[in-house]
C-alpha cells in the first residue's frame, strides 16, 4: 500500500511539474496560434493597448514564452524588443533568471506568461524587476487560477499531454505581494473582461463556448517602481569663508589708531 501511494504521488508530480521552457516553447507557440489560445492572445493584445497608454519612456522589453506573439505593436515607446529562451523572432536568446542587460535601464518590462512557465517564478520576477528604471513600470500577464480555465488545469494535466496545462497556479494577490516587497506600487490590476456582467454573464453561463471560456482566464498587473534614496539629499547652501583667506587683511582697529595719531599731530 505504501509503494502504491509513493508511485501515485510520483505520477502526479510528473503530471503537474512545469516542463523546461526551451523544450516546450514550440508547443506553446502552436497553442497561441489556433483555437482558444488565439482568442486569448487577441484579448491580451486589446488589454495591453487599453491599459498601457500611460506608460511612457524610451525602452520596452517583452519577456515572453512565445517570441512570435508580440504585444508591442500598439504601444508608443520607441525602442521595443523581445527576450526569450527561443530565438524565433526574438531580439535576444537568454535565460529569464539571468538577463544580459544592466540594471535600471528599461522603462517598461512586460512579462507574458513568464511566471506561469518558469521553474523559479520568484527568481524570474526579481531579475525582471532589476532591469526597471526608477519610476518605470513592470507589466505581468498570467493565467488566473480561479477562473474556469485555471481550474480545468488540474484535470487537463492528468487527462491530456498538452504542455499548456502544466503551468504554475499563481494567484494575482500573491504576485502583487511579491511586487510590493520588491518596491513596486501597483497602479492597475484587472482580469480579462472583468467589467462584463449582467446579461453577458448569463449568456456566458448558458453558452460556455470557446470564446466565453476565455473570460477571466488571465490577469494583468501594472506596477511602478518606487525608489527612495538611502541617504537624504541635503539642500545646497553657500559655504562660509575660510579663516585662512582673512590672514592677509589688517584689523580695523589699527586703522583707527593711525587716524587718531594723525589728528593728535595736527
Secondary structure as GFF3:
##gff-version 3
##sequence-region A 1 266
A	DSSP	alpha_helix	2	16	.	.	.	ID=ss1
A	DSSP	alpha_helix	21	33	.	.	.	ID=ss2
A	DSSP	alpha_helix	35	51	.	.	.	ID=ss3
A	DSSP	beta_strand	59	64	.	.	.	ID=ss4
A	DSSP	beta_strand	79	84	.	.	.	ID=ss5
A	DSSP	beta_strand	92	93	.	.	.	ID=ss6
A	DSSP	beta_strand	106	112	.	.	.	ID=ss7
A	DSSP	alpha_helix	121	131	.	.	.	ID=ss8
A	DSSP	beta_strand	132	143	.	.	.	ID=ss9
A	DSSP	alpha_helix	148	159	.	.	.	ID=ss10
A	DSSP	three_ten_helix	163	165	.	.	.	ID=ss11
A	DSSP	alpha_helix	172	181	.	.	.	ID=ss12
A	DSSP	beta_strand	184	191	.	.	.	ID=ss13
A	DSSP	alpha_helix	199	207	.	.	.	ID=ss14
A	DSSP	three_ten_helix	212	214	.	.	.	ID=ss15
A	DSSP	beta_strand	218	225	.	.	.	ID=ss16
A	DSSP	three_ten_helix	243	246	.	.	.	ID=ss17
A	DSSP	alpha_helix	252	265	.	.	.	ID=ss18
###
